[in-house]
Amino acid sequence: MENQSAVIELFVKYLQNRCSHDEVKQLLKYFETENDEETLRHLINAELNVENQGSITNSKEDAVLLKIKSALIAEIRQANDQQPGKIRTLTPRLLKIVAFWLLMSVLAIVLFNNYMYNLKKGILQVKLSTIRTSQAELKKVILFDGTKIWLSPSSTLEFPDQLIGNFREIKLEGEAFFEVAKDKSHPFIIHSDHMDTRVVGTSFDVQSYKGQSHYKVTVVTGIVKVSGVNFAKGRDEGVTLHPNQQSQLDKQSGTLKSIEYPDAQLMLRRKDGILNYDSASVNDIVSDLSRYYNLQIDLESKSKSCLFSGEFDTKRPIEIVLKQLAAAINAKVIFQNGSYVLKGGCEE
């Protein structure tokens, strides 16, 4: 008890800039014994008015104590260098600097502990934001970690304003191109209906519109893990994608497969409204064009069975784009009752 009183008295004296050179040495010695060190922890917390948090128990406390010790030792050495062979009272300026760093170091740890405590107890307020793009609208979003997302038309993105737990998780319905900021400690996960896409830091495109028959993930750089639920087998399935590969998830069966996709770099242009296709279903292409132009485009059954390879710049008028598509599949474009219709094609 007597020793604890001595620790408290000396600590208060230190903060009041009244410690001599020998007293600073004595304060340093108190860090060497477990009981005295614990007393100092409580004193530091009390100084910060955080008694309700108790003593610091996080593993980072050792770094704080080491910083405090280093500051005290540096103070002693500086005093000895200035006055060799003499014991001097430390200057108020030095004492204030050491006290300042002592308090700031501990405050940082207390705030971190308080953050984790509130997170575990559900006290921390996390703001969830939702961004929706209308038809014909493209939007760029930058998340709290620096991740860049280019949201395609008719898409919805939901994301938090800060890190929650060990993962960076968001939800996507529709299509978006991602450039994920690297953070190996906190993987980035995109939830899309029955499909999850998991990465660390990479660039890729996700297509997950509700009306699509297949969800697709196309990788430009890095490594991406895609998983989905196989309804027929009643279990999760997963594939690992590398650059120039694409995963395709059949929404009806849940079957997931990966294919080679040599033109993955073209996805970089897709985020800017330039659409590239390689033997794609005309039905899927028309769905894209309807979203990008905010127009109704109808197809005859013959046109639906056609496949198309080529590129469209959605900055050009829709009439020109549809004529380009119609010429490729041997169809005709007709405008009637406020909408466009593709008639014929392929077999004719």
Buried (B, 14 or more C-beta within 10 A) or exposed (E): EEEBEBBBEBBEBBBEBBBBBEBBBBBBEBBEEEEBBEBBBBBBBEBBEBEEBEBBEBEBBEEBBEBBBEBBEEBBEEBBEEEEEEEEBBBEEBBEBBBEBBBEBBBEBBEEBBEEEEBEEEEBEEEEEEEBBEEBBBBEBEBEBEBBBBBBBBBBBBBBEBBBEEEBBBBBBBBBBBBBBBBEEBBBBBBBBBBBBBBBBBBBBBBBBEEBEBBBBBBBBBBBBBBBBBBEEEEEBEBBBBBBBBBBBBBEEBBBEBEEBEEBBBBBBBBEBBBBBEEBBBEBBBBBBBBBBEBEBBBBEBBBBBBBEEEBEBEEEBEEBBBBBBEBBBBBBEEEEEEBBBBBBBEE
